[in-house]
Amino acid sequence: MKPRTKAPKGEQLDDELGGELATYEKAGLFQHSVGKKTAYRYRGVLLRYQRALDGQAPTLESSRQFLAHLREQGFSSSSLRLYRAVL
């Protein structure tokens, strides 16, 4: 079975980003340069990453570990490229 690569729309809209990821969202760094659907997709990626961090601050190493975990879970190369671009 293929892994689910996209967060449900309810999560993309309702769940809250925290810490540095919330700052990233509030600054609108990605929302100004991409369309609304893409911004929601990026937000879903950040929410999934935030859950994987489990309260820890995001780092380059945690991003690498997260991407490696997704690769092990069978995410497609196009999904991995998206996740890498967002992170």
C-alpha positions as CSV (number, residue, x, y, z in Angstrom):
1,M,0.0,0.0,0.0
2,K,1.3,3.4,-1.0
3,P,1.9,5.8,1.9
4,R,-0.3,8.9,2.3
5,T,1.8,11.8,1.2
6,K,-0.7,14.6,1.6
7,A,-2.2,15.7,4.9
8,P,-6.0,15.8,5.0
9,K,-7.4,19.2,4.2
10,G,-8.8,19.6,7.8
11,E,-5.2,19.2,9.2
12,Q,-3.8,21.6,6.6
13,L,-6.3,24.3,7.8
14,D,-7.1,23.5,11.4
15,D,-3.9,22.2,13.1
16,E,-1.5,24.8,14.5
17,L,2.1,25.2,13.7
18,G,4.3,26.0,16.7
19,G,7.7,27.5,17.5
20,E,10.0,28.3,14.6
21,L,7.5,26.7,12.1
22,A,4.8,29.1,13.2
23,T,7.1,32.0,12.7
24,Y,7.8,30.8,9.2
25,E,4.1,30.6,8.5
26,K,3.3,34.0,10.1
27,A,6.0,35.7,8.1
28,G,4.2,34.3,5.0
29,L,7.5,33.4,3.4
30,F,5.9,30.7,1.2
31,Q,2.4,32.1,0.8
32,H,3.5,35.2,-1.2
33,S,5.3,33.3,-3.9
34,V,3.0,30.3,-4.5
35,G,-0.7,29.7,-5.1
36,K,-3.2,28.9,-2.4
37,K,-3.3,25.2,-3.1
38,T,0.5,25.0,-3.0
39,A,0.6,27.0,0.3
40,Y,-1.8,24.5,1.8
41,R,0.3,21.6,0.6
42,Y,3.4,23.2,2.1
43,R,1.6,23.8,5.4
44,G,0.6,20.1,5.4
45,V,4.3,19.1,5.0
46,L,5.3,21.5,7.9
47,L,2.6,20.0,10.1
48,R,3.8,16.4,9.4
49,Y,7.4,17.6,10.1
50,Q,6.3,19.3,13.3
51,R,4.7,16.0,14.5
52,A,7.9,14.1,13.7
53,L,9.9,16.7,15.7
54,D,7.9,15.9,18.8
55,G,8.5,19.2,20.5
56,Q,12.2,19.5,19.4
57,A,13.5,22.5,17.5
58,P,13.9,21.9,13.7
59,T,17.5,21.4,12.6
60,L,19.3,20.4,9.5
61,E,20.0,17.0,11.0
62,S,16.3,16.4,12.0
63,S,15.3,17.4,8.5
64,R,17.7,14.8,7.0
65,Q,16.4,12.2,9.4
66,F,12.8,13.0,8.5
67,L,13.4,12.8,4.8
68,A,15.3,9.5,5.3
69,H,12.3,8.1,7.3
70,L,9.9,9.1,4.4
71,R,12.2,7.4,1.9
72,E,12.1,4.2,4.0
73,Q,8.3,4.5,4.1
74,G,8.2,4.4,0.3
75,F,7.4,8.0,-0.6
76,S,7.9,8.6,-4.3
77,S,10.8,10.7,-5.5
78,S,8.5,13.5,-6.5
79,S,7.0,13.7,-3.0
80,L,10.5,13.6,-1.5
81,R,11.5,16.5,-3.7
82,L,8.5,18.5,-2.5
83,Y,9.2,17.7,1.2
84,R,12.9,18.7,0.7
85,A,11.9,21.9,-1.0
86,V,9.6,22.9,1.9
87,L,12.1,22.0,4.6
